[in-house]
Amino acid sequence: MAQHLFKVEGMSCSHCQKAVTDAVSALAGVNAVTVSLDAGTADVTYNDAAVSAQAIVAAIEEQGYDAAE
């Protein structure tokens, strides 16, 4: 099990926050996601044997936001 705080840029409203939360939550192996609109972060707890940090970044970026590990 791993926990990582990802930096997410480009979120400006609660819809953005929900889009990132839903996209990351949909990944197999993700156990919990907390997205902070104010801080511009996504705190993700995940099974690193099932999903990689790069896959989480890709899921965020597919929603139109910039993400970094």
N, C-alpha and C positions, 0 to 999 in steps of 0.2 A: 504494500500500500504506500502511496506517495501523496504528498500534499504540496501544491505549488501555487504561488501567487503570480498570475500573468498580468502584464500591463496591457490595457485595452484603450486605444485612442479612437476618438470619433463618436463616442456615445454622447447624446445630448438630451435624452428624454427617457421616460419609463418604458416606452416601446423598444428603444435600443437595448435597455437593460434586459427586458424580457426576451428579445431576439437572441442575445448572447447566452442567456441562461438556458433557453430552450435548445439551442444548437449544441451546446456542450453537454447538457443533460441527456441528449439523444444518443451520445456516443456510448457504445458498449464498454463497460469497465469504469465508467464515471459513477462515483458513489454520491458525491455532493458538490454543489456549485453555489457560491455566494458571489454575486456581482454587485460591486459598489459603483454607482453612477458618479458620485462625488469624487471618489478616489481614482476612478478610471482603472479598476482592477477586477479580476475574476479569480477568486480563491477556489481552487479545485482539488478535491480529494478523489484519487483514482487508483485503480489497479494498474501499476506500470507494466505488468506482464500482459495486459489486455489492450491497453491504449497508450500511445506515446504522447509526450508533451508536444511534439511536432504536429500530431493529429489534432490535438486540442487547439493549437494555434491556427491550423488550417480551417477548422470548423468555425472559429471566430471570424477569420478573414473572409470566409465564404458569405458571411452576413454583411460584409461591406465595411468592416472595422479593421484597423491596424492592431496587430497583437504581437507581443514579444514575451519570451520566457524570462 
